[in-house]
Amino acid sequence: MRVVAAMSGGVDSAVAAARMVDAGHEVVGVHLALSQNAATLRESARGCCTIEDAGDARRVADMLGIPFYVWDMAARFKTDVVEDF
């Protein structure tokens, strides 16, 4: 089965992708870039959806041998989530 693994750069999504690979699925990793500022980096151990997180997710995808894509959803996130909030 072909599946998309939403990879945040954290442990949970990395393990989920690895388990799908181990189960024999054709896995594609995707990271959603939600930051308007391309230079944004998190400053603590907690965070999501920054350049640093995308790099973490890419390293996991490389280790798993799966394709990996970053989808730039910053404008849509700002319109549909931030402004609506």
N, C-alpha and C positions, 0 to 999 in steps of 0.2 A: 504494500500500500504506500502511496506517496503522501507524505504529510509535511506540513509547515510547522516548525517549532518557533514560537515567538521567544526570542532570546534577549532577556533584559541585561545580561551581563552578570547576573547573580547566580548563586549556586542552584536554586530550585529549577530554573529553566535549563541550565547546563545538564543537570542530572536527568531531567525529562527528555532532552534531546538524546543523551547517551543511551538511555533505556530504550528509546524508539529505534536507535541504530542497532543496539544489541538484539532487539526483537526482529530485526531483519527488514525494517521499513526503509523506504527511500526518503531520507529526511533532508529538508531544505531549511536552513536557519535564516530568520528575519529579525532585524532589530528596528524598532520604530524610533526615529530621531524626532524628539518633541521640542527641542530647544531652538528658539529663534536665533540665539547667539552661538555661532559655530565654535567659539573659543571657550564655551562653558565647560568647566570641570568641577566635579564635586569636591568638597573640601573635607568630607568626613567619610566614615566607612559605610554610611547609608546614603543611597541615592539611586537614581534611575534615569535612563534615557539621555545620558551625556556622551560626549566623545570618548571619555575614559571607559564608560560602560560598553559602548559599541566595540572598543578595542578588546575588552575582556571577552565579550561574546564572540568576536572574530577569532581570538586565540583558541577558544573551546571548539568552535566549528572546524578550525584547521586541525586540531588534535583528533577530532572525530572523523575527519575526511569528508565533510559535507559542504555543499555550496552555502555561501552566506551573502546576504544582501542587507543593506541599510536603506530603509524607506524613509524619505524625508516627509514627515507628516506635521511639521512645525506649524505651517499656516493653517491647516485644517484643525489641528489641536487648539490653536489660539482662538479660531472662530467658533468652533463647536463646543469647546469646553471652557476655556478661560473667560472669554467674553460673555458666554451664556451664564457662567457662574456669577 
